[in-house]
Amino acid sequence: MEKQDEEFLYNDAEINRAARCIKAMSHPLRLKILCVLGNNKVSVQDIVNMVGTSQSNISQHLAILREKDILGYEKEANRVYYFIDDERTLKLIRMMREVFCANC
């Protein structure tokens, strides 16, 4: 086992954070939101348009992802832009796209 893997294995805080993150991402709509965001900052309205559900539904799921420290956001005038605020989550999303969306 590599030293980096060992450090993660014995770091309960990181294991708990990873479990919370994976649990939050496990909902199909939240995973779809994360795939839509990718490396970009996207407005709530654009997320609604791309995902295809109501703004209130998207807002509820965005709140969950924010709570778990997966998303960051910026306000510009009357728009809110969301982005993935964790490099590890971005890496995971890229890997999932490669594995599951190669033919999409």
Summary of the structure (lengths in Angstrom):
residues: 104
radius of gyration: 14.9
end to end distance: 35.1
largest distance: 50.0
contacts: 267
relative contact order: 0.14
helix: 63%
strand: 13%
